[in-house]
Amino acid sequence: MTHVTSGEMHPSRWGDPALAVPLPAPARALVEAVFGIEERPALAEVVLPAPAIDPGLLDEVRAVVGAEHVCTDDATRRLRTRGRSTPDLLRQRAGDLADAPDAVVRPGDHAEVAAVLDWAVAHQVAVVPFGGGTSVTGGLAARRDGFAGLVSLDLGRMRRLLAVDPVSMTATLEPGLRGPEAEALLAAEGLTLGHFPQSFEHASIGGFAATRSSGQSSAGYGRFDALVVGLRVATPRGELRLGAAPMSAAGPDLRQLLLGSEGAFGVITEVTVRVRSLPAEKVYEGWRWASFAEGTTAMRTLAQSGLLPTVLRLSDETETGLDLAHPEDLGAPAEGAGGCLMVTGFEGAPAAVAARRAAVTEVLRGLGGTPLGEEPGRSWAHGRFAAPYLRDALLDVGVLVETLETATFWSQVSRLHAAVREALETALGSPVLVLCHVSHVYETGCSLYFTVAARQGDDPLARWAAAKEAASAAIVAAGATITHHHAVGTDHRPWLRAEIGDLGVSVLRAVKADLDPTGILNPGVLVP
């Protein structure tokens, strides 16, 4: 599935409603054999709670952004309620829309964002910045108690390519640009950002920055925070412009303070990023390894040898057996027998692609990898954005499906992989499927991305909460990070203190208090 869109997502499903598909026959047979089929259709459309904010307060905002850009209708508010985690979708499907904003406000530029924040401070109205709505950690579920109302600050009107510096190879983008829109604008200049997370179709440039997103081509292009060279941010205290040079020794890098801040410290209104020339050639291929341990050793060898391809991904034995690397084929017999599937991808000028591919091939062959040719790689690239649509189809038939991710140092990968798997299996009971892959690698370590499937049961929200708590405790006990690229939101906040310590929490609170002294920005998100 390579179709991309920048339109609105379905309010209780993932992505473009036109791309929703029923569960493929092989997958349905697998579900029936493992879990049983229990049809769970979503409820009919539910009426939202009436806006709690004083209508008169919104007149001041209408004077700033235009009356047509302040929306209080149910349809618009529903589309700005929560994100797209499985708990978010389960609540939507059950008719729970208690978190709906009182209004959706759509500023058109930095000055209008700043004016809305001034208004919110004056009237003690909570503000939740909204980009693409793809948060999977409760990043859009702000606390509203103690506030006169809550508005969703929809940055969708701010979607321009503001500047391109072809000498320095940088571009300045507005935060509301969705992934496909940004790539199309850059492609017209012969450039690419190269940032393709699974949320690419709908996630925004501002969201990438605010959550420290990492794309599927991170081995070649880098994480999004590594691509950012400059930021413009509106805060309740005023404007921040950061990034006078590529690197600086002028104290701590304050860009890093705003990257990952999830709208709790300020609203990102411009992002200046490093860009690359559009690749003339793209080649993806597959490799098979006898075990997950051998595959991760190969990844480590490539990373520490400076021979990373553009894409490097490894599925463990369970994920390989179910072929989740190719979501459209879930339940169909996987190619080959046993072992673990690795996908490598090479992008760039033909000569550079050929040279890097040859060097990587020599290393992987020498380590015992079995080449599978280009078909597995092409298949992965074709379906790289399809998995969230599959989740909807599984939820429809009573299967609880969710993901979580972490990262650790190479020496701890096997221990962490086993610990998280055991925690999830124990918490959810049999039958349960726990799958894992590595899609982001560094010289010193890598990420682990888990997909979990179990019966929904009578209370799927409680079942997942127990599983999430068990897995998070295992992650903390192993000394790993509570999140590699999904951000903190509200879901990971209970375990942030264990990762950064009491003094680290105190630092975050001090920054919050200085930049947002009345606490209007995304209250309850990120900061413990």
C-alpha positions as CSV (number, residue, x, y, z in Angstrom):
1,M,0.0,0.0,0.0
2,T,1.9,3.1,-1.2
3,H,-1.0,5.5,-1.5
4,V,-0.4,8.6,0.7
5,T,-2.9,11.2,1.7
6,S,-3.0,14.4,3.7
7,G,-6.8,14.4,4.3
8,E,-8.7,13.9,7.6
9,M,-8.6,10.6,9.3
10,H,-11.7,8.7,10.3
11,P,-12.7,9.8,13.9
12,S,-12.6,6.2,15.3
13,R,-10.2,4.5,12.9
14,W,-6.8,5.0,11.4
15,G,-6.1,7.0,8.2
16,D,-8.1,7.6,5.1
17,P,-11.5,6.0,5.3
18,A,-11.3,5.2,1.6
19,L,-8.3,2.9,2.3
20,A,-10.0,0.9,5.1
21,V,-10.1,-2.8,4.1
22,P,-11.7,-5.9,5.7
23,L,-9.5,-8.5,7.4
24,P,-7.8,-10.5,4.6
25,A,-9.0,-14.1,4.4
26,P,-5.7,-15.7,5.6
27,A,-5.5,-13.2,8.5
28,R,-9.1,-14.0,9.5
29,A,-8.4,-17.7,9.5
30,L,-5.4,-17.1,11.7
31,V,-7.5,-15.0,14.1
32,E,-10.2,-17.6,14.3
33,A,-7.7,-20.3,15.0
34,V,-5.8,-18.4,17.7
35,F,-8.3,-16.1,19.3
36,G,-11.7,-16.8,17.9
37,I,-13.9,-14.3,16.0
38,E,-16.0,-11.8,18.0
39,E,-17.5,-9.0,15.9
40,R,-17.1,-5.7,17.7
41,P,-18.6,-3.0,15.5
42,A,-18.2,0.6,16.6
43,L,-21.2,2.4,18.0
44,A,-23.3,4.7,15.9
45,E,-22.1,8.3,15.9
46,V,-22.4,9.8,19.4
47,V,-23.4,13.4,20.2
48,L,-20.5,15.3,21.9
49,P,-20.8,17.0,25.2
50,A,-21.8,20.7,24.7
51,P,-18.8,23.1,24.7
52,A,-18.1,24.1,28.3
53,I,-16.4,27.4,27.3
54,D,-18.2,30.7,27.6
55,P,-19.3,31.5,24.0
56,G,-18.4,35.1,24.5
57,L,-14.7,34.3,25.1
58,L,-14.5,32.8,21.6
59,D,-15.5,36.1,20.0
60,E,-12.1,37.5,20.9
61,V,-10.4,34.6,19.2
62,R,-12.6,35.0,16.1
63,A,-11.4,38.6,15.9
64,V,-7.8,37.3,15.7
65,V,-8.1,34.3,13.3
66,G,-11.4,34.9,11.6
67,A,-14.8,33.6,12.5
68,E,-14.6,30.7,10.0
69,H,-11.4,29.4,11.7
70,V,-13.1,29.0,15.1
71,C,-15.2,25.8,15.1
72,T,-17.5,24.4,17.8
73,D,-19.5,21.9,15.7
74,D,-19.6,18.3,16.7
75,A,-18.0,17.0,13.5
76,T,-14.9,19.2,13.8
77,R,-14.5,18.7,17.5
78,R,-14.8,14.9,17.1
79,L,-11.9,14.9,14.7
80,R,-9.7,16.7,17.3
81,T,-10.5,14.3,20.2
82,R,-7.5,12.3,21.3
83,G,-5.0,10.6,19.1
84,R,-4.8,7.1,17.5
85,S,-3.6,4.7,20.2
86,T,-5.6,1.6,20.6
87,P,-7.1,2.9,23.9
88,D,-8.0,6.2,22.1
89,L,-9.8,4.2,19.4
90,L,-11.5,1.9,21.9
91,R,-12.9,4.8,23.8
92,Q,-14.1,6.4,20.6
93,R,-15.7,3.2,19.5
94,A,-17.5,2.9,22.8
95,G,-18.9,6.4,22.5
96,D,-16.7,8.0,25.1
97,L,-15.9,11.5,23.8
98,A,-15.5,13.2,27.1
99,D,-12.1,14.6,26.1
100,A,-13.5,16.6,23.1
101,P,-12.2,20.1,22.9
102,D,-14.7,22.9,23.4
103,A,-13.6,24.6,20.2
104,V,-11.1,24.1,17.4
105,V,-9.0,27.2,16.6
106,R,-7.0,27.4,13.4
107,P,-4.4,30.2,13.3
108,G,-2.8,31.2,10.0
109,D,0.7,32.3,11.1
110,H,3.1,32.8,14.0
111,A,1.5,36.1,15.0
112,E,-1.9,34.5,15.3
113,V,-0.6,31.6,17.4
114,A,1.0,34.1,19.7
115,A,-2.3,36.1,20.0
116,V,-4.3,33.0,20.8
117,L,-1.8,32.1,23.5
118,D,-2.2,35.6,25.0
119,W,-5.9,35.2,25.0
120,A,-5.7,31.7,26.6
121,V,-3.5,33.1,29.4
122,A,-5.8,36.0,30.0
123,H,-8.9,33.7,30.4
124,Q,-7.1,30.6,31.7
125,V,-8.1,28.4,28.8
126,A,-6.1,25.2,28.2
127,V,-4.6,24.9,24.7
128,V,-3.7,21.6,23.0
129,P,-1.5,22.0,19.9
130,F,-2.7,19.7,17.1
131,G,-0.7,18.6,14.0
132,G,-1.8,15.4,12.4
133,G,-3.5,13.7,15.3
134,T,-1.4,10.5,15.2
135,S,-0.2,10.5,18.8
136,V,-0.3,7.0,20.3
137,T,0.7,7.9,23.9
138,G,-2.1,10.2,25.0
139,G,-0.3,13.3,23.9
140,L,-3.6,15.0,22.9
141,A,-5.5,14.0,26.1
142,A,-4.9,17.2,28.1
143,R,-6.2,17.7,31.6
144,R,-9.0,20.3,31.6
145,D,-9.9,20.6,35.3
146,G,-9.1,24.1,36.7
147,F,-9.5,25.7,33.3
148,A,-12.3,27.8,31.8
149,G,-12.3,25.6,28.7
150,L,-10.1,23.7,26.4
151,V,-9.3,24.4,22.8
152,S,-7.5,22.4,20.1
153,L,-5.0,24.7,18.4
154,D,-5.2,23.2,14.9
155,L,-2.0,24.2,12.9
156,G,-3.4,22.8,9.6
157,R,-3.6,26.3,7.9
158,M,0.2,26.7,8.5
159,R,1.4,24.5,5.7
160,R,3.9,26.4,3.6
161,L,7.4,25.8,2.5
162,L,8.8,29.1,3.7
163,A,12.4,29.0,2.4
164,V,15.0,26.8,0.7
165,D,18.8,27.3,1.0
166,P,20.2,25.1,-1.8
167,V,23.8,25.9,-0.8
168,S,23.4,25.0,2.9
169,M,20.9,22.3,2.0
170,T,18.3,23.5,4.5
171,A,14.6,24.2,4.2
172,T,12.1,26.0,6.5
173,L,8.7,24.5,6.8
174,E,5.5,25.4,8.7
175,P,4.3,23.0,11.3
176,G,1.0,22.0,9.8
177,L,2.5,20.4,6.7
178,R,1.7,16.7,6.6
179,G,4.4,14.3,5.5
180,P,3.3,13.8,1.9
181,E,2.8,17.6,1.4
182,A,6.2,18.4,2.7
183,E,7.8,15.8,0.5
184,A,5.9,17.1,-2.5
185,L,7.0,20.7,-2.0
186,L,10.6,19.6,-1.4
187,A,10.5,17.3,-4.5
188,A,9.6,20.3,-6.6
189,E,13.0,21.7,-5.6
190,G,14.8,18.4,-6.2
191,L,15.0,17.7,-2.5
192,T,13.8,15.3,0.2
193,L,13.6,15.3,3.9
194,G,13.8,11.4,4.0
195,H,11.5,11.1,7.1
196,F,9.0,8.3,6.6
197,P,7.6,7.0,9.9
198,Q,4.6,4.7,9.7
199,S,2.4,7.7,10.5
200,F,3.9,9.5,7.4
201,E,0.5,9.8,5.6
202,H,-1.0,12.0,8.3
203,A,1.6,13.2,10.8
204,S,2.8,16.8,10.6
205,I,6.2,18.5,10.5
206,G,5.5,20.2,13.9
207,G,4.5,16.8,15.3
208,F,7.7,15.2,14.1
209,A,9.7,17.8,16.0
210,A,7.5,17.9,19.1
211,T,7.7,14.1,19.6
212,R,11.3,13.4,18.5
213,S,9.9,11.2,15.7
214,S,12.1,8.6,14.0
215,G,11.3,7.4,10.4
216,Q,11.8,4.0,8.8
217,S,14.8,5.4,6.8
218,S,16.5,6.7,10.0
219,A,19.6,4.6,9.3
220,G,20.4,6.7,6.3
221,Y,18.7,10.0,6.9
222,G,18.7,10.2,10.7
223,R,16.0,10.8,13.3
224,F,13.9,13.9,12.9
225,D,15.6,15.7,15.8
226,A,18.9,15.1,14.1
227,L,17.5,16.8,11.0
228,V,16.4,20.0,12.8
229,V,18.7,22.9,12.6
230,G,16.4,25.7,13.6
231,L,13.1,26.4,15.4
232,R,10.7,29.2,15.8
233,V,8.4,28.8,18.9
234,A,5.5,30.8,20.3
235,T,5.3,30.6,24.1
236,P,3.1,32.3,26.6
237,R,6.2,34.3,27.6
238,G,7.1,35.4,24.1
239,E,9.0,34.1,21.0
240,L,12.0,31.8,20.8
241,R,14.1,31.7,17.7
242,L,16.8,29.0,17.9
243,G,19.5,27.8,15.5
244,A,21.9,30.5,14.5
245,A,24.3,28.0,13.1
246,P,24.6,24.2,12.5
247,M,26.4,23.7,15.8
248,S,27.4,26.0,18.6
249,A,29.2,26.0,21.9
250,A,27.0,28.9,23.2
251,G,25.8,27.0,26.2
252,P,23.3,24.1,26.1
253,D,21.5,23.6,22.8
254,L,18.0,25.0,23.5
255,R,16.7,23.5,20.3
256,Q,16.9,20.2,22.1
257,L,14.8,21.5,24.9
258,L,11.9,22.2,22.5
259,L,12.3,19.0,20.5
260,G,10.3,16.4,22.3
261,S,8.4,19.0,24.3
262,E,5.0,17.9,23.0
263,G,3.5,21.3,23.0
264,A,3.9,21.7,26.8
265,F,6.6,24.4,26.6
266,G,5.5,26.2,23.4
267,V,4.0,25.9,20.0
268,I,6.4,25.3,17.2
269,T,5.6,27.6,14.3
270,E,8.6,27.1,12.0
271,V,11.0,24.2,11.6
272,T,14.3,24.5,9.6
273,V,15.6,21.1,8.6
274,R,18.5,19.6,6.8
275,V,17.5,18.2,3.4
276,R,19.1,15.9,0.8
277,S,18.9,15.6,-2.9
278,L,16.2,13.4,-4.2
279,P,17.6,9.9,-4.6
280,A,18.0,8.8,-8.2
281,E,17.8,5.1,-7.2
282,K,16.1,3.1,-4.5
283,V,16.8,-0.6,-3.9
284,Y,15.3,-2.7,-1.1
285,E,16.1,-6.4,-0.5
286,G,15.7,-9.1,2.1
287,W,18.0,-11.3,4.2
288,R,17.3,-14.2,6.4
289,W,19.1,-15.0,9.7
290,A,18.9,-18.1,11.7
291,S,18.0,-16.2,14.9
292,F,17.2,-12.8,16.2
293,A,20.5,-12.7,18.1
294,E,22.4,-13.3,14.9
295,G,20.4,-10.7,13.1
296,T,21.0,-8.1,15.8
297,T,24.7,-8.9,15.7
298,A,24.8,-8.2,12.0
299,M,23.0,-4.9,12.6
300,R,25.5,-3.9,15.3
301,T,28.4,-4.8,13.0
302,L,27.1,-2.6,10.2
303,A,26.4,0.3,12.6
304,Q,29.9,0.1,14.2
305,S,31.6,-0.3,10.8
306,G,30.0,2.9,9.4
307,L,28.2,0.8,6.7
308,L,24.6,1.5,7.5
309,P,22.2,1.3,4.5
310,T,19.3,3.8,4.3
311,V,16.8,1.3,5.7
312,L,17.7,-1.5,8.1
313,R,15.0,-3.5,9.8
314,L,14.9,-6.9,11.5
315,S,11.9,-8.9,12.5
316,D,12.2,-11.5,15.3
317,E,11.1,-15.1,14.8
318,T,7.5,-14.6,15.7
319,E,7.0,-11.5,13.6
320,T,8.8,-13.2,10.7
321,G,6.6,-16.2,11.0
322,L,3.5,-14.1,10.8
323,D,5.0,-11.9,8.1
324,L,4.0,-8.7,9.8
325,A,6.8,-7.0,7.9
326,H,4.2,-7.3,5.1
327,P,0.9,-6.5,6.8
328,E,-1.2,-7.1,3.8
329,D,0.0,-10.8,3.8
330,L,-0.7,-11.4,7.5
331,G,-1.7,-15.0,8.0
332,A,-0.4,-16.2,4.6
333,P,2.6,-18.5,4.5
334,A,5.8,-16.5,5.0
335,E,8.6,-16.8,2.4
336,G,11.2,-19.4,3.5
337,A,11.2,-21.4,6.6
338,G,12.0,-20.1,10.1
339,G,14.6,-17.6,11.1
340,C,14.3,-13.8,11.0
341,L,13.7,-11.5,8.1
342,M,16.0,-8.5,7.6
343,V,15.1,-5.7,5.2
344,T,17.9,-3.5,3.8
345,G,17.3,-0.4,1.6
346,F,19.7,1.8,-0.3
347,E,18.9,5.2,-1.7
348,G,21.0,7.8,-3.5
349,A,23.0,8.2,-6.7
350,P,23.4,4.9,-8.6
351,A,27.1,4.7,-8.1
352,A,26.8,5.4,-4.3
353,V,24.0,2.9,-4.0
354,A,26.0,0.2,-5.8
355,A,29.1,0.8,-3.7
356,R,27.2,0.8,-0.4
357,R,25.1,-2.2,-1.3
358,A,28.2,-4.2,-2.3
359,A,30.0,-3.4,1.0
360,V,26.9,-4.3,3.1
361,T,26.4,-7.5,1.1
362,E,30.0,-8.6,1.8
363,V,29.6,-8.0,5.5
364,L,26.2,-9.8,5.8
365,R,27.4,-12.8,3.7
366,G,30.4,-13.0,5.9
367,L,28.3,-13.1,9.0
368,G,26.1,-16.0,7.7
369,G,23.1,-14.1,6.3
370,T,21.1,-15.7,3.5
371,P,20.2,-13.2,0.7
372,L,16.6,-13.4,-0.4
373,G,16.7,-11.0,-3.3
374,E,14.7,-7.8,-3.9
375,E,11.2,-9.2,-3.6
376,P,11.0,-9.1,0.2
377,G,12.3,-5.6,0.2
378,R,9.9,-4.4,-2.5
379,S,7.0,-6.0,-0.6
380,W,8.0,-4.3,2.6
381,A,8.2,-0.9,0.9
382,H,4.9,-1.4,-0.8
383,G,3.1,-2.1,2.5
384,R,5.1,0.1,4.9
385,F,2.2,2.3,5.9
386,A,-0.5,-0.5,6.0
387,A,-0.2,-1.9,9.5
388,P,-2.5,0.7,11.3
389,Y,-5.3,-0.2,8.8
390,L,-4.8,-3.8,9.8
391,R,-5.2,-2.9,13.4
392,D,-8.7,-1.5,12.8
393,A,-9.7,-4.7,11.0
394,L,-8.5,-6.8,14.0
395,L,-10.3,-4.6,16.5
396,D,-13.4,-5.2,14.5
397,V,-13.2,-8.9,15.2
398,G,-12.4,-8.7,18.9
399,V,-8.6,-8.8,18.9
400,L,-6.8,-6.3,21.1
401,V,-3.8,-5.0,19.1
402,E,-1.4,-2.4,20.4
403,T,2.3,-1.5,20.1
404,L,5.0,-0.2,22.4
405,E,8.7,0.6,21.8
406,T,11.9,1.2,23.7
407,A,15.6,1.3,23.1
408,T,18.7,0.0,24.8
409,F,22.4,-0.6,24.4
410,W,23.6,-3.6,22.3
411,S,24.8,-5.5,25.3
412,Q,21.3,-5.5,26.8
413,V,19.1,-6.2,23.7
414,S,18.6,-9.9,24.3
415,R,17.7,-9.4,28.0
416,L,15.3,-6.6,27.2
417,H,13.6,-8.5,24.4
418,A,13.0,-11.5,26.6
419,A,11.9,-9.4,29.6
420,V,9.3,-7.4,27.8
421,R,7.9,-10.4,26.0
422,E,7.6,-12.3,29.3
423,A,5.9,-9.3,31.0
424,L,3.3,-9.0,28.2
425,E,2.6,-12.7,28.0
426,T,2.1,-13.0,31.8
427,A,-0.1,-9.9,32.0
428,L,-2.4,-10.9,29.1
429,G,-2.4,-14.6,29.5
430,S,-2.9,-17.2,26.8
431,P,-3.6,-16.9,23.9
432,V,-1.3,-13.9,23.2
433,L,1.1,-13.1,20.4
434,V,4.1,-10.8,21.1
435,L,6.0,-9.8,18.0
436,C,9.1,-7.5,17.8
437,H,11.3,-5.8,15.3
438,V,14.3,-3.5,15.2
439,S,14.0,-0.6,12.9
440,H,16.4,2.1,14.3
441,V,20.0,1.4,15.0
442,Y,23.0,3.3,16.3
443,E,26.7,2.5,17.0
444,T,25.8,1.9,20.7
445,G,22.4,0.3,20.5
446,C,19.0,0.0,18.9
447,S,15.2,0.2,19.3
448,L,12.8,-2.6,20.0
449,Y,9.3,-2.2,18.7
450,F,6.7,-4.7,20.0
451,T,3.3,-5.5,18.6
452,V,0.9,-7.3,20.9
453,A,-2.3,-9.2,20.0
454,A,-4.7,-10.8,22.5
455,R,-8.4,-11.2,23.0
456,Q,-10.2,-8.0,23.9
457,G,-12.2,-9.6,26.7
458,D,-14.9,-7.8,28.6
459,D,-12.8,-4.7,29.5
460,P,-10.1,-4.3,26.8
461,L,-9.0,-0.9,28.2
462,A,-8.2,-2.5,31.6
463,R,-6.5,-5.5,29.9
464,W,-4.2,-3.2,28.0
465,A,-3.5,-0.9,31.0
466,A,-2.3,-3.9,33.0
467,A,-0.2,-5.1,30.1
468,K,1.3,-1.7,29.5
469,E,2.1,-1.3,33.2
470,A,3.9,-4.7,33.3
471,A,5.9,-4.0,30.1
472,S,6.9,-0.6,31.3
473,A,8.0,-2.0,34.6
474,A,10.1,-4.5,32.7
475,I,11.6,-1.8,30.6
476,V,12.5,0.4,33.6
477,A,14.0,-2.6,35.4
478,A,16.2,-3.4,32.4
479,G,17.5,0.2,32.4
480,A,16.1,1.0,29.0
481,T,14.2,4.0,27.8
482,I,10.4,4.2,28.3
483,T,10.0,5.5,24.7
484,H,12.3,5.6,21.7
485,H,10.1,7.6,19.3
486,H,6.5,7.7,20.4
487,A,7.1,10.5,23.0
488,V,5.8,10.6,26.6
489,G,2.3,12.0,26.4
490,T,0.2,11.0,29.4
491,D,0.7,7.2,28.9
492,H,4.5,7.2,29.6
493,R,4.5,10.0,32.2
494,P,4.2,7.6,35.2
495,W,7.6,6.1,34.3
496,L,9.5,9.2,33.3
497,R,10.7,10.0,36.8
498,A,12.3,6.5,36.9
499,E,14.3,7.4,33.8
500,I,15.4,11.0,34.5
501,G,15.3,11.1,38.3
502,D,13.8,13.5,40.7
503,L,16.2,16.3,39.7
504,G,15.4,15.8,36.1
505,V,11.7,16.1,36.8
506,S,12.5,19.3,38.8
507,V,14.3,20.7,35.7
508,L,11.3,20.0,33.4
509,R,9.0,21.6,35.9
510,A,11.2,24.7,36.1
511,V,11.2,25.0,32.3
512,K,7.4,24.6,32.2
513,A,6.9,27.2,34.9
514,D,9.2,29.7,33.2
515,L,7.8,29.3,29.6
516,D,4.2,28.6,30.6
517,P,3.7,30.1,34.1
518,T,-0.1,29.7,34.0
519,G,0.1,26.1,32.8
520,I,-2.2,26.5,29.8
521,L,-0.2,24.5,27.3
522,N,-1.2,20.8,27.0
523,P,-1.7,20.5,30.8
524,G,-1.0,17.0,32.2
525,V,1.2,15.9,29.2
526,L,4.9,15.1,29.5
527,V,5.8,16.8,32.8
528,P,5.3,14.5,35.9
